[in-house]
Amino acid sequence: MVRQKVDQTVFEQRAPLLTEIVRQGMQEGSFITTYPEKSGEVIMSLLQGMGNTHGKFFRLLEQGHDDVRWIQEVGTTHAAYMDAIERVLGAPLHAFARIDAAALHVWMMALKENNQKQRI
C-alpha cells in the first residue's frame, strides 16, 4: 500500500515535468510525438515498469541466481525500455544511453557485497 502511494506521488510529480521536457524537445526538433500532452505519463509508466522489473532481478540476484544471466537480463530489459521511450518520443534509435555489461558487473558486485555485510 505504501509503495503504491509513493509510486503514485512520484508519478504525479514527475509526469508533468517530463511533459514539459518533451514539449521543449519538440520545439527544438529533437522529439516528434503525436501526443505530447500524454508523453510524460507514458514515459513515467515505462520508467516505473522498468524499475519494478529491475527490482525482480535484484531479488533473483539475492537468491543466488547466475551472475552472467543476471547481467544479460538487466541489460536487455534496460535496452528494451529505452527503445520504447525513444519510440514514444520519436527520437532517433539509441538516442538514450544503455547500461553496459561492465557497469552492471560493478553494480552487481556492490549489491552482493552489501548483502554479505547485512548478513553478518
Biopython code that builds the backbone (N, CA, C, O; Angstrom):
import numpy as np
from Bio.PDB.StructureBuilder import StructureBuilder

atoms = [
    (1, "MET", "N", (0.819, -1.189, 0.000)),
    (1, "MET", "CA", (0.000, 0.000, 0.000)),
    (1, "MET", "C", (0.874, 1.268, 0.000)),
    (1, "MET", "O", (0.627, 2.215, -0.747)),
    (2, "VAL", "N", (1.900, 1.252, 0.862)),
    (2, "VAL", "CA", (2.792, 2.408, 0.935)),
    (2, "VAL", "C", (3.514, 2.598, -0.388)),
    (2, "VAL", "O", (3.637, 3.715, -0.890)),
    (3, "ARG", "N", (3.990, 1.490, -0.947)),
    (3, "ARG", "CA", (4.720, 1.583, -2.217)),
    (3, "ARG", "C", (3.824, 2.138, -3.322)),
    (3, "ARG", "O", (4.280, 2.942, -4.135)),
    (4, "GLN", "N", (2.582, 1.730, -3.363)),
    (4, "GLN", "CA", (1.660, 2.239, -4.372)),
    (4, "GLN", "C", (1.440, 3.736, -4.218)),
    (4, "GLN", "O", (1.376, 4.461, -5.210)),
    (5, "LYS", "N", (1.326, 4.202, -2.979)),
    (5, "LYS", "CA", (1.134, 5.637, -2.742)),
    (5, "LYS", "C", (2.376, 6.428, -3.146)),
    (5, "LYS", "O", (2.272, 7.502, -3.738)),
    (6, "VAL", "N", (3.548, 5.886, -2.823)),
    (6, "VAL", "CA", (4.792, 6.554, -3.213)),
    (6, "VAL", "C", (4.896, 6.600, -4.739)),
    (6, "VAL", "O", (5.215, 7.642, -5.310)),
    (7, "ASP", "N", (4.628, 5.470, -5.395)),
    (7, "ASP", "CA", (4.673, 5.424, -6.865)),
    (7, "ASP", "C", (3.716, 6.449, -7.470)),
    (7, "ASP", "O", (4.072, 7.142, -8.424)),
    (8, "GLN", "N", (2.516, 6.548, -6.928)),
    (8, "GLN", "CA", (1.527, 7.487, -7.456)),
    (8, "GLN", "C", (1.978, 8.930, -7.257)),
    (8, "GLN", "O", (1.824, 9.760, -8.152)),
    (9, "THR", "N", (2.533, 9.227, -6.086)),
    (9, "THR", "CA", (3.015, 10.581, -5.808)),
    (9, "THR", "C", (4.156, 10.952, -6.745)),
    (9, "THR", "O", (4.175, 12.047, -7.307)),
    (10, "VAL", "N", (5.103, 10.040, -6.911)),
    (10, "VAL", "CA", (6.223, 10.286, -7.829)),
    (10, "VAL", "C", (5.693, 10.491, -9.243)),
    (10, "VAL", "O", (6.121, 11.404, -9.949)),
    (11, "PHE", "N", (4.764, 9.640, -9.647)),
    (11, "PHE", "CA", (4.159, 9.736, -10.984)),
    (11, "PHE", "C", (3.536, 11.125, -11.173)),
    (11, "PHE", "O", (3.792, 11.792, -12.175)),
    (12, "GLU", "N", (2.728, 11.552, -10.215)),
    (12, "GLU", "CA", (2.024, 12.833, -10.323)),
    (12, "GLU", "C", (2.982, 14.020, -10.333)),
    (12, "GLU", "O", (2.694, 15.042, -10.956)),
    (13, "GLN", "N", (4.111, 13.894, -9.654)),
    (13, "GLN", "CA", (5.084, 14.985, -9.619)),
    (13, "GLN", "C", (5.932, 15.039, -10.881)),
    (13, "GLN", "O", (6.213, 16.120, -11.399)),
    (14, "ARG", "N", (6.338, 13.882, -11.376)),
    (14, "ARG", "CA", (7.315, 13.856, -12.471)),
    (14, "ARG", "C", (6.705, 13.847, -13.866)),
    (14, "ARG", "O", (7.314, 14.363, -14.803)),
    (15, "ALA", "N", (5.539, 13.283, -14.023)),
    (15, "ALA", "CA", (4.936, 13.224, -15.359)),
    (15, "ALA", "C", (4.784, 14.617, -15.978)),
    (15, "ALA", "O", (5.138, 14.794, -17.144)),
    (16, "PRO", "N", (4.273, 15.613, -15.245)),
    (16, "PRO", "CA", (4.184, 16.950, -15.844)),
    (16, "PRO", "C", (5.543, 17.545, -16.210)),
    (16, "PRO", "O", (5.664, 18.258, -17.206)),
    (17, "LEU", "N", (6.559, 17.252, -15.409)),
    (17, "LEU", "CA", (7.909, 17.744, -15.723)),
    (17, "LEU", "C", (8.426, 17.116, -17.016)),
    (17, "LEU", "O", (9.020, 17.787, -17.860)),
    (18, "LEU", "N", (8.184, 15.812, -17.149)),
    (18, "LEU", "CA", (8.600, 15.133, -18.385)),
    (18, "LEU", "C", (7.834, 15.669, -19.589)),
    (18, "LEU", "O", (8.397, 15.804, -20.676)),
    (19, "THR", "N", (6.567, 15.971, -19.401)),
    (19, "THR", "CA", (5.770, 16.529, -20.495)),
    (19, "THR", "C", (6.359, 17.862, -20.951)),
    (19, "THR", "O", (6.421, 18.142, -22.148)),
    (20, "GLU", "N", (6.787, 18.674, -20.001)),
    (20, "GLU", "CA", (7.419, 19.946, -20.356)),
    (20, "GLU", "C", (8.727, 19.734, -21.109)),
    (20, "GLU", "O", (9.022, 20.456, -22.062)),
    (21, "ILE", "N", (9.500, 18.762, -20.690)),
    (21, "ILE", "CA", (10.750, 18.446, -21.391)),
    (21, "ILE", "C", (10.446, 18.005, -22.817)),
    (21, "ILE", "O", (11.138, 18.399, -23.756)),
    (22, "VAL", "N", (9.416, 17.193, -22.976)),
    (22, "VAL", "CA", (9.036, 16.727, -24.322)),
    (22, "VAL", "C", (8.597, 17.910, -25.185)),
    (22, "VAL", "O", (8.993, 18.012, -26.347)),
    (23, "ARG", "N", (7.794, 18.790, -24.631)),
    (23, "ARG", "CA", (7.362, 19.975, -25.398)),
    (23, "ARG", "C", (8.572, 20.798, -25.850)),
    (23, "ARG", "O", (8.632, 21.243, -26.996)),
    (24, "GLN", "N", (9.524, 20.994, -24.954)),
    (24, "GLN", "CA", (10.730, 21.724, -25.312)),
    (24, "GLN", "C", (11.495, 20.975, -26.404)),
    (24, "GLN", "O", (11.966, 21.581, -27.366)),
    (25, "GLY", "N", (11.617, 19.657, -26.250)),
    (25, "GLY", "CA", (12.299, 18.859, -27.262)),
    (25, "GLY", "C", (11.616, 18.936, -28.620)),
    (25, "GLY", "O", (12.283, 18.909, -29.655)),
    (26, "MET", "N", (10.304, 19.031, -28.621)),
    (26, "MET", "CA", (9.575, 19.173, -29.886)),
    (26, "MET", "C", (9.859, 20.538, -30.509)),
    (26, "MET", "O", (10.057, 20.644, -31.720)),
    (27, "GLN", "N", (9.878, 21.576, -29.684)),
    (27, "GLN", "CA", (10.182, 22.918, -30.195)),
    (27, "GLN", "C", (11.589, 22.990, -30.780)),
    (27, "GLN", "O", (11.835, 23.707, -31.750)),
    (28, "GLU", "N", (12.515, 22.230, -30.173)),
    (28, "GLU", "CA", (13.904, 22.220, -30.642)),
    (28, "GLU", "C", (14.111, 21.244, -31.791)),
    (28, "GLU", "O", (15.176, 21.229, -32.408)),
    (29, "GLY", "N", (13.103, 20.428, -32.084)),
    (29, "GLY", "CA", (13.201, 19.470, -33.171)),
    (29, "GLY", "C", (13.845, 18.145, -32.791)),
    (29, "GLY", "O", (14.174, 17.346, -33.667)),
    (30, "SER", "N", (14.028, 17.900, -31.496)),
    (30, "SER", "CA", (14.642, 16.650, -31.044)),
    (30, "SER", "C", (13.636, 15.506, -30.957)),
    (30, "SER", "O", (13.991, 14.346, -31.170)),
    (31, "PHE", "N", (12.373, 15.833, -30.644)),
    (31, "PHE", "CA", (11.337, 14.827, -30.480)),
    (31, "PHE", "C", (10.182, 15.092, -31.441)),
    (31, "PHE", "O", (9.874, 16.233, -31.783)),
    (32, "ILE", "N", (9.562, 14.007, -31.857)),
    (32, "ILE", "CA", (8.368, 14.082, -32.696)),
    (32, "ILE", "C", (7.369, 13.094, -32.111)),
    (32, "ILE", "O", (7.563, 11.881, -32.197)),
    (33, "THR", "N", (6.304, 13.614, -31.519)),
    (33, "THR", "CA", (5.309, 12.728, -30.929)),
    (33, "THR", "C", (3.907, 13.266, -31.203)),
    (33, "THR", "O", (3.691, 14.477, -31.228)),
    (34, "THR", "N", (2.985, 12.377, -31.404)),
    (34, "THR", "CA", (1.615, 12.755, -31.725)),
    (34, "THR", "C", (0.859, 13.244, -30.496)),
    (34, "THR", "O", (-0.054, 14.062, -30.610)),
    (35, "TYR", "N", (1.236, 12.748, -29.326)),
    (35, "TYR", "CA", (0.512, 13.076, -28.097)),
    (35, "TYR", "C", (1.442, 13.672, -27.040)),
    (35, "TYR", "O", (1.678, 13.044, -26.007)),
    (36, "PRO", "N", (1.966, 14.853, -27.276)),
    (36, "PRO", "CA", (2.922, 15.420, -26.313)),
    (36, "PRO", "C", (2.314, 15.632, -24.935)),
    (36, "PRO", "O", (3.019, 15.534, -23.930)),
    (37, "GLU", "N", (1.019, 15.921, -24.869)),
    (37, "GLU", "CA", (0.392, 16.177, -23.567)),
    (37, "GLU", "C", (0.293, 14.914, -22.710)),
    (37, "GLU", "O", (0.095, 15.008, -21.498)),
    (38, "LYS", "N", (0.426, 13.749, -23.314)),
    (38, "LYS", "CA", (0.378, 12.474, -22.582)),
    (38, "LYS", "C", (1.745, 11.801, -22.484)),
    (38, "LYS", "O", (1.885, 10.766, -21.833)),
    (39, "SER", "N", (2.730, 12.377, -23.115)),
    (39, "SER", "CA", (4.042, 11.732, -23.180)),
    (39, "SER", "C", (4.677, 11.543, -21.809)),
    (39, "SER", "O", (5.294, 10.507, -21.559)),
    (40, "GLY", "N", (4.541, 12.525, -20.912)),
    (40, "GLY", "CA", (5.114, 12.393, -19.576)),
    (40, "GLY", "C", (4.515, 11.218, -18.820)),
    (40, "GLY", "O", (5.225, 10.488, -18.129)),
    (41, "GLU", "N", (3.192, 11.038, -18.954)),
    (41, "GLU", "CA", (2.524, 9.916, -18.298)),
    (41, "GLU", "C", (3.007, 8.578, -18.856)),
    (41, "GLU", "O", (3.251, 7.633, -18.106)),
    (42, "VAL", "N", (3.139, 8.513, -20.168)),
    (42, "VAL", "CA", (3.578, 7.272, -20.799)),
    (42, "VAL", "C", (5.015, 6.946, -20.400)),
    (42, "VAL", "O", (5.333, 5.801, -20.079)),
    (43, "ILE", "N", (5.871, 7.948, -20.421)),
    (43, "ILE", "CA", (7.275, 7.732, -20.056)),
    (43, "ILE", "C", (7.389, 7.316, -18.588)),
    (43, "ILE", "O", (8.151, 6.406, -18.260)),
    (44, "MET", "N", (6.639, 7.975, -17.705)),
    (44, "MET", "CA", (6.668, 7.590, -16.289)),
    (44, "MET", "C", (6.182, 6.159, -16.099)),
    (44, "MET", "O", (6.742, 5.417, -15.292)),
    (45, "SER", "N", (5.155, 5.768, -16.826)),
    (45, "SER", "CA", (4.671, 4.384, -16.737)),
    (45, "SER", "C", (5.764, 3.408, -17.151)),
    (45, "SER", "O", (5.963, 2.375, -16.511)),
    (46, "LEU", "N", (6.462, 3.739, -18.217)),
    (46, "LEU", "CA", (7.557, 2.879, -18.666)),
    (46, "LEU", "C", (8.685, 2.834, -17.630)),
    (46, "LEU", "O", (9.210, 1.761, -17.332)),
    (47, "LEU", "N", (9.051, 3.979, -17.088)),
    (47, "LEU", "CA", (10.131, 4.016, -16.102)),
    (47, "LEU", "C", (9.762, 3.252, -14.832)),
    (47, "LEU", "O", (10.598, 2.549, -14.264)),
    (48, "GLN", "N", (8.520, 3.388, -14.389)),
    (48, "GLN", "CA", (8.103, 2.636, -13.205)),
    (48, "GLN", "C", (8.058, 1.141, -13.502)),
    (48, "GLN", "O", (8.421, 0.329, -12.651)),
    (49, "GLY", "N", (7.617, 0.774, -14.697)),
    (49, "GLY", "CA", (7.630, -0.634, -15.086)),
    (49, "GLY", "C", (9.041, -1.190, -15.122)),
    (49, "GLY", "O", (9.287, -2.311, -14.678)),
    (50, "MET", "N", (9.971, -0.400, -15.655)),
    (50, "MET", "CA", (11.366, -0.824, -15.699)),
    (50, "MET", "C", (11.906, -0.986, -14.286)),
    (50, "MET", "O", (12.620, -1.948, -14.003)),
    (51, "GLY", "N", (11.575, -0.060, -13.400)),
    (51, "GLY", "CA", (12.021, -0.154, -12.017)),
    (51, "GLY", "C", (11.490, -1.404, -11.329)),
    (51, "GLY", "O", (12.215, -2.064, -10.585)),
    (52, "ASN", "N", (10.226, -1.728, -11.576)),
    (52, "ASN", "CA", (9.643, -2.937, -10.988)),
    (52, "ASN", "C", (10.329, -4.192, -11.519)),
    (52, "ASN", "O", (10.592, -5.129, -10.766)),
    (53, "THR", "N", (10.613, -4.202, -12.807)),
    (53, "THR", "CA", (11.285, -5.355, -13.411)),
    (53, "THR", "C", (12.697, -5.497, -12.866)),
    (53, "THR", "O", (13.138, -6.605, -12.563)),
    (54, "HIS", "N", (13.409, -4.381, -12.738)),
    (54, "HIS", "CA", (14.758, -4.434, -12.181)),
    (54, "HIS", "C", (14.717, -4.900, -10.728)),
    (54, "HIS", "O", (15.613, -5.620, -10.286)),
    (55, "GLY", "N", (13.694, -4.501, -9.984)),
    (55, "GLY", "CA", (13.548, -4.972, -8.611)),
    (55, "GLY", "C", (13.436, -6.484, -8.550)),
    (55, "GLY", "O", (13.999, -7.124, -7.663)),
    (56, "LYS", "N", (12.705, -7.050, -9.500)),
    (56, "LYS", "CA", (12.581, -8.508, -9.576)),
    (56, "LYS", "C", (13.950, -9.142, -9.816)),
    (56, "LYS", "O", (14.281, -10.164, -9.215)),
    (57, "PHE", "N", (14.739, -8.534, -10.694)),
    (57, "PHE", "CA", (16.079, -9.058, -10.978)),
    (57, "PHE", "C", (16.987, -8.975, -9.743)),
    (57, "PHE", "O", (17.794, -9.874, -9.506)),
    (58, "PHE", "N", (16.855, -7.904, -8.963)),
    (58, "PHE", "CA", (17.661, -7.779, -7.753)),
    (58, "PHE", "C", (17.309, -8.863, -6.753)),
    (58, "PHE", "O", (18.193, -9.407, -6.090)),
    (59, "ARG", "N", (16.035, -9.182, -6.637)),
    (59, "ARG", "CA", (15.632, -10.272, -5.737)),
    (59, "ARG", "C", (16.211, -11.602, -6.205)),
    (59, "ARG", "O", (16.613, -12.426, -5.383)),
    (60, "LEU", "N", (16.256, -11.816, -7.514)),
    (60, "LEU", "CA", (16.851, -13.045, -8.045)),
    (60, "LEU", "C", (18.343, -13.107, -7.730)),
    (60, "LEU", "O", (18.871, -14.167, -7.393)),
    (61, "LEU", "N", (19.014, -11.973, -7.839)),
    (61, "LEU", "CA", (20.441, -11.930, -7.524)),
    (61, "LEU", "C", (20.666, -12.268, -6.054)),
    (61, "LEU", "O", (21.592, -13.006, -5.719)),
    (62, "GLU", "N", (19.818, -11.726, -5.174)),
    (62, "GLU", "CA", (19.933, -12.030, -3.749)),
    (62, "GLU", "C", (19.740, -13.519, -3.472)),
    (62, "GLU", "O", (20.288, -14.051, -2.507)),
    (63, "GLN", "N", (18.966, -14.183, -4.315)),
    (63, "GLN", "CA", (18.690, -15.605, -4.132)),
    (63, "GLN", "C", (19.779, -16.486, -4.738)),
    (63, "GLN", "O", (19.686, -17.713, -4.695)),
    (64, "GLY", "N", (20.815, -15.857, -5.303)),
    (64, "GLY", "CA", (21.954, -16.609, -5.800)),
    (64, "GLY", "C", (21.854, -17.056, -7.249)),
    (64, "GLY", "O", (22.521, -18.017, -7.632)),
    (65, "HIS", "N", (21.055, -16.404, -8.057)),
    (65, "HIS", "CA", (20.950, -16.773, -9.463)),
    (65, "HIS", "C", (22.236, -16.429, -10.221)),
    (65, "HIS", "O", (23.057, -15.636, -9.760)),
    (66, "ASP", "N", (22.381, -17.026, -11.356)),
    (66, "ASP", "CA", (23.570, -16.908, -12.198)),
    (66, "ASP", "C", (23.913, -15.451, -12.519)),
    (66, "ASP", "O", (23.080, -14.708, -13.038)),
    (67, "ASP", "N", (25.149, -15.054, -12.203)),
    (67, "ASP", "CA", (25.585, -13.676, -12.398)),
    (67, "ASP", "C", (25.560, -13.248, -13.861)),
    (67, "ASP", "O", (25.096, -12.153, -14.181)),
    (68, "VAL", "N", (26.053, -14.099, -14.740)),
    (68, "VAL", "CA", (26.120, -13.745, -16.159)),
    (68, "VAL", "C", (24.713, -13.551, -16.722)),
    (68, "VAL", "O", (24.446, -12.586, -17.439)),
    (69, "ARG", "N", (23.842, -14.457, -16.395)),
    (69, "ARG", "CA", (22.457, -14.332, -16.877)),
    (69, "ARG", "C", (21.796, -13.077, -16.299)),
    (69, "ARG", "O", (21.049, -12.390, -16.997)),
    (70, "TRP", "N", (22.069, -12.780, -15.032)),
    (70, "TRP", "CA", (21.515, -11.575, -14.399)),
    (70, "TRP", "C", (21.942, -10.334, -15.172)),
    (70, "TRP", "O", (21.115, -9.479, -15.489)),
    (71, "ILE", "N", (23.225, -10.238, -15.472)),
    (71, "ILE", "CA", (23.744, -9.087, -16.223)),
    (71, "ILE", "C", (23.066, -8.996, -17.584)),
    (71, "ILE", "O", (22.677, -7.907, -18.006)),
    (72, "GLN", "N", (22.920, -10.112, -18.271)),
    (72, "GLN", "CA", (22.282, -10.110, -19.589)),
    (72, "GLN", "C", (20.817, -9.669, -19.497)),
    (72, "GLN", "O", (20.355, -8.862, -20.305)),
    (73, "GLU", "N", (20.096, -10.198, -18.516)),
    (73, "GLU", "CA", (18.676, -9.872, -18.368)),
    (73, "GLU", "C", (18.455, -8.398, -18.035)),
    (73, "GLU", "O", (17.589, -7.749, -18.622)),
    (74, "VAL", "N", (19.235, -7.872, -17.098)),
    (74, "VAL", "CA", (19.093, -6.465, -16.732)),
    (74, "VAL", "C", (19.456, -5.578, -17.925)),
    (74, "VAL", "O", (18.750, -4.612, -18.217)),
    (75, "GLY", "N", (20.547, -5.899, -18.611)),
    (75, "GLY", "CA", (20.957, -5.108, -19.776)),
    (75, "GLY", "C", (19.935, -5.127, -20.892)),
    (75, "GLY", "O", (19.636, -4.091, -21.486)),
    (76, "THR", "N", (19.402, -6.295, -21.179)),
    (76, "THR", "CA", (18.390, -6.425, -22.239)),
    (76, "THR", "C", (17.110, -5.689, -21.867)),
    (76, "THR", "O", (16.506, -5.009, -22.697)),
    (77, "THR", "N", (16.706, -5.832, -20.613)),
    (77, "THR", "CA", (15.491, -5.156, -20.155)),
    (77, "THR", "C", (15.648, -3.644, -20.234)),
    (77, "THR", "O", (14.753, -2.946, -20.711)),
    (78, "HIS", "N", (16.773, -3.145, -19.770)),
    (78, "HIS", "CA", (17.020, -1.699, -19.829)),
    (78, "HIS", "C", (16.998, -1.206, -21.279)),
    (78, "HIS", "O", (16.390, -0.177, -21.575)),
    (79, "ALA", "N", (17.649, -1.927, -22.167)),
    (79, "ALA", "CA", (17.680, -1.534, -23.580)),
    (79, "ALA", "C", (16.280, -1.532, -24.185)),
    (79, "ALA", "O", (15.946, -0.644, -24.970)),
    (80, "ALA", "N", (15.460, -2.515, -23.826)),
    (80, "ALA", "CA", (14.099, -2.590, -24.356)),
    (80, "ALA", "C", (13.263, -1.392, -23.902)),
    (80, "ALA", "O", (12.519, -0.812, -24.693)),
    (81, "TYR", "N", (13.389, -1.029, -22.638)),
    (81, "TYR", "CA", (12.636, 0.128, -22.146)),
    (81, "TYR", "C", (13.136, 1.425, -22.773)),
    (81, "TYR", "O", (12.329, 2.291, -23.112)),
    (82, "MET", "N", (14.452, 1.576, -22.932)),
    (82, "MET", "CA", (14.982, 2.780, -23.572)),
    (82, "MET", "C", (14.491, 2.879, -25.018)),
    (82, "MET", "O", (14.168, 3.963, -25.503)),
    (83, "ASP", "N", (14.439, 1.737, -25.691)),
    (83, "ASP", "CA", (13.923, 1.704, -27.055)),
    (83, "ASP", "C", (12.466, 2.161, -27.088)),
    (83, "ASP", "O", (12.074, 2.935, -27.962)),
    (84, "ALA", "N", (11.671, 1.685, -26.142)),
    (84, "ALA", "CA", (10.256, 2.071, -26.087)),
    (84, "ALA", "C", (10.106, 3.570, -25.842)),
    (84, "ALA", "O", (9.269, 4.219, -26.469)),
    (85, "ILE", "N", (10.911, 4.122, -24.934)),
    (85, "ILE", "CA", (10.836, 5.558, -24.655)),
    (85, "ILE", "C", (11.240, 6.365, -25.884)),
    (85, "ILE", "O", (10.610, 7.376, -26.197)),
    (86, "GLU", "N", (12.283, 5.927, -26.579)),
    (86, "GLU", "CA", (12.688, 6.617, -27.812)),
    (86, "GLU", "C", (11.560, 6.604, -28.839)),
    (86, "GLU", "O", (11.343, 7.594, -29.538)),
    (87, "ARG", "N", (10.851, 5.499, -28.929)),
    (87, "ARG", "CA", (9.742, 5.407, -29.876)),
    (87, "ARG", "C", (8.592, 6.333, -29.482)),
    (87, "ARG", "O", (7.982, 6.964, -30.345)),
    (88, "VAL", "N", (8.296, 6.418, -28.194)),
    (88, "VAL", "CA", (7.243, 7.319, -27.724)),
    (88, "VAL", "C", (7.581, 8.756, -28.104)),
    (88, "VAL", "O", (6.705, 9.535, -28.482)),
    (89, "LEU", "N", (8.848, 9.090, -28.002)),
    (89, "LEU", "CA", (9.296, 10.460, -28.269)),
    (89, "LEU", "C", (9.586, 10.741, -29.739)),
    (89, "LEU", "O", (9.756, 11.896, -30.127)),
    (90, "GLY", "N", (9.644, 9.701, -30.552)),
    (90, "GLY", "CA", (10.053, 9.902, -31.932)),
    (90, "GLY", "C", (11.513, 10.304, -32.019)),
    (90, "GLY", "O", (11.928, 10.976, -32.963)),
    (91, "ALA", "N", (12.284, 9.889, -31.035)),
    (91, "ALA", "CA", (13.721, 10.196, -31.001)),
    (91, "ALA", "C", (14.471, 9.164, -31.836)),
    (91, "ALA", "O", (13.962, 8.066, -32.060)),
    (92, "PRO", "N", (15.660, 9.496, -32.293)),
    (92, "PRO", "CA", (16.455, 8.524, -33.035)),
    (92, "PRO", "C", (16.786, 7.298, -32.179)),
    (92, "PRO", "O", (16.909, 7.392, -30.958)),
    (93, "LEU", "N", (16.926, 6.161, -32.834)),
    (93, "LEU", "CA", (17.302, 4.933, -32.155)),
    (93, "LEU", "C", (18.640, 5.130, -31.443)),
    (93, "LEU", "O", (19.570, 5.701, -32.012)),
    (94, "HIS", "N", (18.738, 4.660, -30.209)),
    (94, "HIS", "CA", (19.920, 4.779, -29.358)),
    (94, "HIS", "C", (20.246, 6.225, -28.979)),
    (94, "HIS", "O", (21.399, 6.557, -28.706)),
    (95, "ALA", "N", (19.226, 7.077, -28.966)),
    (95, "ALA", "CA", (19.429, 8.453, -28.510)),
    (95, "ALA", "C", (19.713, 8.493, -27.016)),
    (95, "ALA", "O", (20.413, 9.383, -26.532)),
    (96, "PHE", "N", (19.162, 7.519, -26.286)),
    (96, "PHE", "CA", (19.376, 7.433, -24.841)),
    (96, "PHE", "C", (20.358, 6.311, -24.539)),
    (96, "PHE", "O", (20.360, 5.270, -25.196)),
    (97, "ALA", "N", (21.180, 6.543, -23.544)),
    (97, "ALA", "CA", (22.228, 5.585, -23.186)),
    (97, "ALA", "C", (21.635, 4.277, -22.678)),
    (97, "ALA", "O", (20.570, 4.248, -22.061)),
    (98, "ARG", "N", (22.348, 3.216, -22.952)),
    (98, "ARG", "CA", (22.024, 1.890, -22.426)),
    (98, "ARG", "C", (23.084, 1.535, -21.390)),
    (98, "ARG", "O", (24.223, 1.995, -21.465)),
    (99, "ILE", "N", (22.691, 0.709, -20.423)),
    (99, "ILE", "CA", (23.651, 0.236, -19.422)),
    (99, "ILE", "C", (24.531, -0.823, -20.071)),
    (99, "ILE", "O", (24.027, -1.739, -20.721)),
    (100, "ASP", "N", (25.844, -0.701, -19.897)),
    (100, "ASP", "CA", (26.725, -1.714, -20.476)),
    (100, "ASP", "C", (27.050, -2.795, -19.448)),
    (100, "ASP", "O", (26.842, -2.611, -18.249)),
    (101, "ALA", "N", (27.557, -3.908, -19.929)),
    (101, "ALA", "CA", (27.821, -5.072, -19.083)),
    (101, "ALA", "C", (28.835, -4.765, -17.990)),
    (101, "ALA", "O", (28.700, -5.260, -16.871)),
    (102, "ALA", "N", (29.847, -3.958, -18.294)),
    (102, "ALA", "CA", (30.867, -3.635, -17.294)),
    (102, "ALA", "C", (30.252, -2.862, -16.124)),
    (102, "ALA", "O", (30.559, -3.144, -14.966)),
    (103, "ALA", "N", (29.394, -1.899, -16.420)),
    (103, "ALA", "CA", (28.732, -1.139, -15.357)),
    (103, "ALA", "C", (27.821, -2.047, -14.542)),
    (103, "ALA", "O", (27.769, -1.932, -13.317)),
    (104, "LEU", "N", (27.111, -2.936, -15.199)),
    (104, "LEU", "CA", (26.243, -3.871, -14.489)),
    (104, "LEU", "C", (27.034, -4.811, -13.590)),
    (104, "LEU", "O", (26.585, -5.159, -12.498)),
    (105, "HIS", "N", (28.206, -5.218, -14.049)),
    (105, "HIS", "CA", (29.048, -6.102, -13.236)),
    (105, "HIS", "C", (29.466, -5.383, -11.951)),
    (105, "HIS", "O", (29.416, -5.972, -10.871)),
    (106, "VAL", "N", (29.875, -4.127, -12.056)),
    (106, "VAL", "CA", (30.268, -3.348, -10.873)),
    (106, "VAL", "C", (29.068, -3.211, -9.937)),
    (106, "VAL", "O", (29.205, -3.363, -8.723)),
    (107, "TRP", "N", (27.908, -2.928, -10.493)),
    (107, "TRP", "CA", (26.688, -2.772, -9.716)),
    (107, "TRP", "C", (26.354, -4.082, -8.983)),
    (107, "TRP", "O", (26.027, -4.079, -7.797)),
    (108, "MET", "N", (26.442, -5.181, -9.707)),
    (108, "MET", "CA", (26.136, -6.496, -9.144)),
    (108, "MET", "C", (27.083, -6.815, -7.997)),
    (108, "MET", "O", (26.644, -7.291, -6.950)),
    (109, "MET", "N", (28.363, -6.562, -8.174)),
    (109, "MET", "CA", (29.337, -6.862, -7.130)),
    (109, "MET", "C", (29.073, -6.006, -5.880)),
    (109, "MET", "O", (29.211, -6.492, -4.758)),
    (110, "ALA", "N", (28.701, -4.756, -6.071)),
    (110, "ALA", "CA", (28.381, -3.889, -4.930)),
    (110, "ALA", "C", (27.148, -4.397, -4.195)),
    (110, "ALA", "O", (27.100, -4.371, -2.965)),
    (111, "LEU", "N", (26.162, -4.853, -4.938)),
    (111, "LEU", "CA", (24.958, -5.412, -4.305)),
    (111, "LEU", "C", (25.278, -6.662, -3.507)),
    (111, "LEU", "O", (24.783, -6.841, -2.395)),
    (112, "LYS", "N", (26.098, -7.516, -4.070)),
    (112, "LYS", "CA", (26.479, -8.745, -3.362)),
    (112, "LYS", "C", (27.263, -8.418, -2.094)),
    (112, "LYS", "O", (27.031, -9.019, -1.045)),
    (113, "GLU", "N", (28.187, -7.469, -2.193)),
    (113, "GLU", "CA", (28.974, -7.080, -1.024)),
    (113, "GLU", "C", (28.064, -6.504, 0.059)),
    (113, "GLU", "O", (28.227, -6.814, 1.239)),
    (114, "ASN", "N", (27.118, -5.678, -0.335)),
    (114, "ASN", "CA", (26.181, -5.099, 0.618)),
    (114, "ASN", "C", (25.344, -6.190, 1.273)),
    (114, "ASN", "O", (25.114, -6.145, 2.481)),
    (115, "ASN", "N", (24.891, -7.157, 0.506)),
    (115, "ASN", "CA", (24.103, -8.254, 1.055)),
    (115, "ASN", "C", (24.903, -9.075, 2.061)),
    (115, "ASN", "O", (24.374, -9.495, 3.090)),
    (116, "GLN", "N", (26.179, -9.299, 1.757)),
    (116, "GLN", "CA", (27.030, -10.062, 2.680)),
    (116, "GLN", "C", (27.230, -9.309, 3.991)),
    (116, "GLN", "O", (27.232, -9.919, 5.060)),
    (117, "LYS", "N", (27.397, -7.993, 3.920)),
    (117, "LYS", "CA", (27.570, -7.180, 5.130)),
    (117, "LYS", "C", (26.309, -7.227, 5.988)),
    (117, "LYS", "O", (26.385, -7.254, 7.217)),
    (118, "GLN", "N", (25.146, -7.236, 5.330)),
    (118, "GLN", "CA", (23.890, -7.262, 6.077)),
    (118, "GLN", "C", (23.679, -8.598, 6.789)),
    (118, "GLN", "O", (23.006, -8.655, 7.818)),
    (119, "ARG", "N", (24.239, -9.641, 6.258)),
    (119, "ARG", "CA", (24.081, -10.972, 6.862)),
    (119, "ARG", "C", (24.964, -11.165, 8.087)),
    (119, "ARG", "O", (24.710, -12.031, 8.924)),
    (120, "ILE", "N", (25.998, -10.350, 8.178)),
    (120, "ILE", "CA", (26.966, -10.511, 9.294)),
    (120, "ILE", "C", (26.415, -9.928, 10.562)),
    (120, "ILE", "O", (27.077, -9.968, 11.599)),
]
sb = StructureBuilder()
sb.init_structure("model")
sb.init_model(0)
sb.init_chain("A")
sb.init_seg("    ")
for serial, (resi, resn, name, xyz) in enumerate(atoms, 1):
    if name == "N":
        sb.init_residue(resn, " ", resi, " ")
    sb.init_atom(name, np.array(xyz, "f"), 0.0, 1.0, " ", f" {name:<3s}", serial, name[0])
structure = sb.get_structure()
